[in-house]
Structures are given as structure tokens and as C-alpha cells.
Amino acid sequence: MPATAAETLLCSPEWCRAIAETASGRNLVDVMHADGSDRRRLPGDVNAIGVDVGLLDRFELLTGVEGESLRLLAYDLPTGRTIVLAGDVGVVTTRGGLVWWSTGNPEPTDWHVLDLHQLA
């Protein structure tokens, strides 16, 4: 998979994610098929979650800031739409088809889990 020197690239068998940081510190996140086709820039200033790319060959999980709150987002790869999974999250992690996140400030007090198969 070709990438520029400024990009960090991670791939699964089906999808790749390229992340480049701008001079202002903003992340630019692109997703594409593993063969390099259908490269798309994800909207907004977002951060990718975890090392798994294209969970269930369908979702790219992200966090994004709205106001002073961190939101958990799922970018639907086939449709190109972004789904807000949760607002005001703290710690977020994912593996396989599951995503976990905490809520509560300043320390995590509640944990939540979502099976992404429910969205697929």
C-alpha cells in the first residue's frame, strides 16, 4: 500500500487507514480498500481508535470533539455516513466487533459495551 512519509498506515485484509498530522496538530484520516482503491478522507478532526481497521469490514471507529465533550463515532464504510455511538466519553477501546467506553468525570465511573454486529 503506497503512503507518503508523513502518513502512518495500518491495514487489515480488507481496509487500510492512513493518518497524517497537519502543522496545526489536526489529524487527517483516510480510509481505503487494501488494494488502495476508494480512498476517502473522513470528515472532521477525528482520532482513530485501536489498531483494528474496518471492524467487521464495515466500521471505522473514531473519537471526535464537540464543544468540550468527546464523542464516540462509527464511520460506516459502505455508506459513508458517521454514526454517533455515545457522547461525553472518556476511555475508549475496541477489539474485534466490540467497543467499550467509560463515562464519568474526572475518573471513569461507568463502563459500557456495544457489539457492533447489532449495527451491521
N, C-alpha and C positions, 0 to 999 in steps of 0.2 A: 504494500500500500504506500503510495507516494505521500510524503508530508514535507512541509518546509522545516527549516532548522528551528523556527520559533514555535512549532507545534509539538504538543505531547499527544501521542497516538496510542489508543487501546483498541483492540479488536476482539470480537467473538467470531465464531464461524460465519455468522450472517451479517453482522453490523460492525462498523468502526466509529469511534468518536475521536475527533481532533479538537484539542483545546489550545488556544493561544491567548496570551495576556497582552492587552494593549498597554501603551505607555502610561495611561491614566489608571491602570490597575483593573480595568474591566475585563472579564473573561468573554472570549468569543468561542462558542461551542458549535461545532459542525458535526452532523451525523451523515453516514453514507453506507451503502452496501459494502461488504468486504471486498468486492471487486472494484471499488472506487466509484461506482455509478450512483446517481441520485443524491449527490452531495447537497446538503441543506444546512443553512445557518439557523440555529434555534433562536427564537425571539427572546429579547430581554437580556438583562445581566444576570446570568444563572450560573450555578455551580453543579457539576455532575456529582452523583452520589455513588460511591463504590467503584469497583473495578469491572463489574459485570456490565457489558454494553448490550443494549437492546434486549432487556429482560423479556422472556417468553417470545422472542422475535417480534415484539410489539411495542414495548415501552422503554423510554429513556427517562430515568428518574433524576430529578433536579431539585435544587432549592433556589428560591429567589426571594428577594427582599421587597416587601410592600410596606411603605411607611417605616415603622420601627419593628415590624414583625417579619419573621422568617416563615416562608410558606413552602410546603412540600408539594411538588408538581410532578405530573407524569405527562411526558410528551408522547402522544400516540403516533408512532412511526407511520402506519399506513394512511392515516387521515390528516396528519399534520396539525392536529389540534392539541392544545395544552389543557390538562385537567388539573384543577386544584384538589389535592387529596386531603390537605389539612393546613390550617393556619396556626400561627403562633407556636411553631415547633422549636425544639431545642436540638438534641442529638438525633441524628437520622442515620440509619444503616440499612443495608439490603443484602440479600443473598438469595440466589435462585429466584423464585417467584414470590418472595415475601419481603415486605418492607416494615421496619419498626421505627417509631419515633417517640420522643418524650415531649411532654408539655410541663409547664411549671417554671416559674422564675423566682430566684435566680438558679436554683437547683432543680433538676428533673424530679418531678413528684409522681407523674403518671406516665405509664408506657402503653403504647397502642401498637397493634399489628394488623396488617392488611395482606390478604392473599390476593395477589394481582390476577390470579385465574378468575376471580369474581368480576373483574373489569373486562377481561378478554372476550 
